[in-house]
Amino acid sequence: MKINKSNFRALIVLTLIFFVWCHFSTTAKAQDILPSSTEFNISSGAVKASMQNAVVQTGGGLTVEGTLILKKNLYNQNPTADLGSGTIEFSGTTAQSISGQNTIGTLKVNNPTGLDLGGNLTVNTLLILQNGHIRLGDNNLLLGMSASLSGSPSVSSMVTSTGSGEFRKSFSGSGAFTFPVGDNTGISEFTPVSLTFISGTFAPENYVGVKLSNSAYPGSSNNYLNRYWTIVQSGITTPMFDAMFQYVTADVVGNESEISTSRVSPPPAVSFNPANTVLHQLSATGVTEFGIFTGIQSVNLNKTLNLGLFLEGLYAGNGTMNKAQNIAGNQLGGNISDILAVELHQAANYNSVSFSDNNVSLLTDGAATLSVPAANNGLFYITIKHRNSVTVTSKMPVSFSATTVTYNFDSPSKAYGDNLKLTFDGHSVFYTGDVNQDGTVNMQDLIITSNKATAFSTGYIPEDCNGDGFIDALDLILIDNNASHSITEILP
């Protein structure tokens, strides 16, 4: 048969493809090499195995749409590479590694001696932890926004992230993910981190990264854990999340019951929930800032709650209030306008009150400040009560994860049910006139106040809605206006 130049070139190409194909199916070679300018594809449904080191030389290409089973190492000499949407399985009997900056569909690790990352790795579909550790070292393992986790995460099947490398996950929005991390320092310990995002804004390229240290956070003393977790993020704004950190009993130094979940960095440190001494877990709810978390003795005894609000009856205009009067003059000293009651109600069950303070000073500029015990570190509705005003609660539950919490009732949208009144100068005020505190401004309030006015009552009493020390027509007008609009408290 006569072979022309075109046929000869085609024969050379077919021979080269056959040569490469055989390299991924043979045990006779020390290395399976994909030379430069050579593309090797494993089609969907196909399964190929390499019993030796698989080397993708610079300029070469490997695309896995089916399954590639590796018994040794994968060396990718290209700067970056998309290796396809299929499955790459590491199931050797000695420690394996993958080098290069790679993106794959599914990564399966089924090797009791584990897999070492020699470059950053992105998994877009599925991470299967069947058996063995993935050791990050100084490299990052990223699970894409649509990627999930399966297999048997445990002390024998986890990601060890004790170097500078991070186990990262991208989020599409609110939801939960458990980072199956641990360490192999001396003895293997599985100490995963679970995050549940309640809210936040998530950019397309966002991620949360987790790494840990099998040692005490510097400066820890008395009662603490020999372990801390570093959680960082990119591309997530205004986050709010719950977190759970699993530890082992060997981590405990001192009295476990005296240990609390604490974010120790960035400063100032803040403590959350006490350690669960049965499950050996740390937890934090309503967290709004990432950082370094560990278990130490509670670092703060109280939180500061700063409030801003105005009362209709005492409002004088221009963002100021009058001081409540009695028959002799000012009822309260300094620049205190009147007294409030402040309550924190559980977000999940409004009827459950976690904290209350019935003696909070409201200043003439609308400011009120109080201390809240550190144990109140979750999500709470802030409810404000006043002796003759309609009770108001915050629009949404407020996070008390920080040591200082600020909430201003400065527009109807900041109150549950938009239940604030706009004044002539554009400020928001609490409706007045609920003198019997039954939750509604109605005829009963008018009757009670009218009787007091008829008796020429004076002093610091609930019927004095405008706070001038006298019960008269001015108070009745305020009540009547709000009663005519059927003003009532609106609560969750």
N, C-alpha and C positions, 0 to 999 in steps of 0.2 A: 504494500500500500504506500502510495506516495504521500508524504507528510509535508505540507507547505508551512510557511513561517507562522501563519495564524493558528493552524492546528497545533503546532509545536508549543506556542505560548499557552494555549488552553490546556494542553497536557501538563505543562509545568505547574499551572495554577491548581489543577485538580490534584496533582501529586502533593503539592504543598498543603492543601486543605486536608487530604487524607493523612499526611504526616502529622499535622497538628491534632487531628481527631484521634489518631492512635495514641498520641502522647497522653491524652486524658483517659485512656482506657488500659494502660499497660502498667505492669509492675517491674518492668525490666530496666527503667531508666532512673537515674538519680534525681532528675528534675524534669518536670513537664513545662516546656518553654513555649510561650506565644511570642514569636519574633516581632520586631518592629514592622509596622505596616500590615500586620496580619490581624484580621477580625475573626473571632471564634464565637459562634452563637449556639446556645443550647435552647432549642425551641420549647414552647409550652407543652407540658406533658412528658418531655424527654428527661431522662435521668442519666447523668454522666458522673463518673467517679475518677478521682486522681489519688493514687496511692503514694505519690511522691510530692515534693515541693512543687507548687504551681507558680510559675513566674510569668508575669505579663510585662514584657520589656517595653521601654519607652517607645511610644508610637504604636504599640500593639493594642488590641481591644478585646475585651471579654464581655459578652452580654448573656446574662442568664435569665431566661424566661421560664424555664423548667426548673430542674433541681441539679445542683452541683454538690457532690459529696466529696469532702476533702479529708484525707487521713493525715496529711502533713500541713505545711504552711502555705499561705498565699502571699506572694510578694508582688505588689503592684508598683512598678517603677515610674508610672505616670504621675504628674503632680496632683491631679484629681481624676476621678473616674466614676461614671455611673455604670454600675455592673448589672443593671437590668432590674426587673420587678419580680423575678423568681426567687427561689430559695437557695441559699448557700449554707450547707450544713458542715460543721466541724465535729467530726466524730472519731478522732484518732484515739490512740492509747497512750501517747506521750503529749506533753504540753505543746500546744499549737499557737500560731501567731498569724495576724493579718497586718500587713504594712501598707502604707500609702493612705491617701485621703479618699475614702470610698463611700459610695451611696449604693445601698442594696434594697431589695424589696423585703425579704424575710431572712432573718438570721436565726439559725438553730444551733445551739451548743449542746452537744451530747457527748462530752468527754470528761471523765472524772478528774483529769489532770488540768483541765481548763484551757482558756484562750487568752492570749495577751494582745492588746491593741498596740500596734506600732504606728498609728496615725489616727486622726479623727474619723469616726464612722457614723454615718446616718442610716437609720433603718426606717423605711417609709410605710411598711405594712404590718409586720409582726416580729416580735422578739420572742423566741421560744427558749426558755431556760429549762432544759430537760435534765441536764446533769453537768456539774462543773461550774467553776467560777469564770466570769469575764473580768480580767484584771486591766483596769484602765491606765494605770501608771500616770503619765502626764498628758494623756489624750482624752478627748471627750466622746462619749457615746450619746447620740441624739436620736430619740424616737420622734418621728414627725407627727404632725397634727392628727393624721388618721391612723397612726400606728397604735397597736395594742400589745398587751403582754399575755403570754400563756406559758404553759408548762408547769413546773413544780418548784416555784421559788422557795428556797429554804436555806439552811446553813450549808448545804452541799450544792446548792444551785442558786447563785446570786451574782451581783456585780460588786466587786471590791473597789471602792473609790476612796482610798486613803492617801493618794498622791495629789497632785494639782489638777488632775483630770476630773471632769464632772459627768455624772449621769444626768442627761437633760431630757426634758419632755416638752413638746409644743402643745399648746391648748387652743381649741377653737372657741372656747367660752367657758361658762360655769360648768363644773363637773369635778370628778374625783379621779385620782391616780395614786397608786402605791409604787414608790421607788424601792425595788428589792435590793437594797444595799446592805453591805456588811464589811467586815474586815477579816483578814487572815494573819493578824499580827500575833504570832505565837500559837494561838488557837483560833479556829474559825468561829465567828460570832455573827449571827444574822440580826441586823438591827434596822429594819425598813422604816421608811418615812411615808406617811399617807397625807396627801393634801386634798382638801375639798374646797374648790372655789365657789364662793357664794355670789360674788359679783366682780366686775372689773372690765377694763377695755383691753382687748387682746389684738395687738398688731399682727399682720400676716407672718412675720418672721420671729414671733415671740418664743421664749422658752423659759423654763425653770430648771436650774441646775442644782444638784445635790452632791455633796461629798462629806466625808466624816473623818473624825480623828479618834482613835482608841486611846485617849488620854484625857486627863482633867483639863478643863478650860483654865488658862493661867489665872492665878489668884483665887481659885476655889478653895474653900476651907470648911471645916466641921462636917457638914452633911452635903454630899455632892455625888455626881456620877463621873466615872473615868471615861467619859465619852461626850463628844459634842458634834453637832451637825451644822454644816454651813449651807445655807440655801440662798441662792442668788437668782436674779431674773433679768430678762431683757425683753423689752417690747410690751410690758404689761403696766398699765396705769390704773390708779385708784383701785388696787386690789382689796378684796376682803375674803379671807379664807379661814378654814379650820385646819389644824395640823395635829397629827399623832406621831409620836416617836417611840419605837419599841427599843427597849434596852434589856440587858441580861443581868441576873443577880450579881454576877462577878463585877459589874460596873459600879455597884453601890459601895460608897465609903460613908461610914457613920450610920445614922438612923434614916432609913428609907422613908419613913412617914413624915420626916421633916423636910423632904425634898419637894421642890415645886418646879414646874416647867418655867424656864426663864429665857428670854432673849437677851443675851449679854452684849451683843453688838448689833447695830451701832448704839452708842450710849445716848441717853441713860438707859441702864438695864431695867427691864420690866418683868415682873413675875406673872404667871397665868395660873393654871389649875394645879392643885397638889398632885403628886405622883400617885398613880394607881398601883398600890403595893401588892395587889393580887395578880393583875395582868402584867405588871412591870412595864407600864406605859406612861409617857408624858403626853399631855394634851393641851392645846390652846385653842380658844374659840374667838371668832371675830377679829382675827389678826389682820392688820393693815400694812405691815412692814416686814420685809424679809431681813435676814441677817443670820447670826450664829445663835443656835438654840442648844441648851443643855439643861441638866437638872442640878439645881443648887438650892441652898436655903433661901427662902423668899427674900428678895432684895428691897421690897418696898412695902410699907404698912398701909398706905393710903394713896388714893388717886385724888386728883383735883378736878371737880366738875365746874366749869364756867358757863353760866347761863346769861342770856340777854332777852328781856321781855318788858312790855309795858302793860299797865292795867288801865282800862277805859275810865273807871271812876276817878282815878288819881292823875290821869294824863293832863299835862298843862300846855303841851305843844312844844315844837322845836326839840323833840327828843328828850324831854325831861318830865318828871312827875312831881306832884306836890307831896308833902309829908302828911301822913295820916294824923288827924288831930283828935284830942279829947277836949273836955270842957276847959282845961287849964292851958291848952296849947299843944305842942308837939307830943305825940304819943311815944315816939322813939328818938333816941339820941343821934348825934352825928348827922350823916346824910342818908340815914335809913328812911325809906319811904313807907314800907310796910313789911309784914312777915308772910312768907310762903311755906307751903308744905311741898316737898319734892319726893317723888317715889320712882323707883326703878322696877319696871314690870318685865317679866320674862318674855322674850320674843316669841317663843313657841307656845306660851300659855299666859295671856295677858292677866288672867286672874291671880297669877302667882307673883307676889311682890317680894323681891329679893332684898330691897333696902328702902328705907324711908327716913326722912329728916323733916320734922314738923316745925323747925325753928330756923328757917333760912332767911337771912336779911336781904331784902330787895332795895337797892340803892336808888336814889332819885334819877340817876342816868340809865336805869334799867338793868344794871349788872347785879348778878347774884353768884356767889361762890360758896362751894361746900366741899367737904372731904367725904370720899366714898371708900370703904374698906377694899383692900387690894383683891380680896376673894371675888369681887364683882368684876370679872374680866371678860364677860361674854357680850352678847347682844341684848340690849334692853330698850324698851320704850321709856322715854322720860316723861313723866306725868307731873303737871303743876296744878296745885290746888291753892285757892285763896278764899278768905272768909266770906266774900260776897261776889266772887267772880265765877264764871263758868269754867269747869275743869277742862284743861287742854292737855293733849299728849303729843309727842313728836310724830311727824309724818310716817317715819319708818323706824325700825329698831336701830339704835346707835351703838357702835362698837366701843367697848370700854377696855380695849387691849392696851392702850397707852396709859402713861401715868397722868397725863393731862387731857381732859376731854372738854371740848367746847361746843355748845349748841345754842344758836340764836333763833328765837321765834320772831323773825324779822319780816316775814311775809306769810300770807295765808297758806302758801304751798309748803311751809315748814310745820304746819299743824295737821294732825290727823283729821281728815274730812274738811280740810281748808278752813277750820273753824276759828278764824281770827277776823276782827273787824278793822277795816281801813279807816284811818282818821282823815280829817280835813287837810292835813299836811303830809299825807302819804305814808304815815307810820302804821304799823300793825299793833293792835291792842287786844287784850283778853276782854270778852264781853262781861259787863257787870250786871248785877241784879238778882243773882241766885242767892238770896239772903238766907234761905233755909237749907241750901246745899243739897237739894234733891235732884240736881242735874238739869233742871229746866227753869227758865225765867217765865213765870206765868202769873195768873191771878192770885195764887196763894202768896207769892212774894209781895204783890201790891197790897193785899189785905194786911199782911203782917206789918209792912212799912207804914201804911196809912194809919193803923192803930197807934204806932209809935209816934207818928207826927201829930196825931190828935192829942196825944198825951204830952206833947212838947218834950219828948225824950232827947237827951243829948249824950255825948260821950263817944268812946271808941267801941261801937257796937256794929254788928253786921248790917243793920238797916241803913247805916250811914254810907251809902254807895259812893258819894263823891268825897268822902273823907274829911269834911270840914268840921266835924264834931256836932252837927245839928241834923236832926231828922226832919225834913221838910219837903216842899214841893219839888225842889231840885232833884232829890233822890227818887221821888215818884216818877218824874219825867224820864229819867234814865231807865228805870225798870219798865215803864209802860212802852217805851220805844222798842226795847228788846223783846218784851212779851208779845207785842203785836207782830213780830217777825218769827215767833215760835222758836226763839233761840234755845238750844239744848246742847248738852255735852255730847260729843261724838267720840267714841272710844273703840279700839280694835275688838 
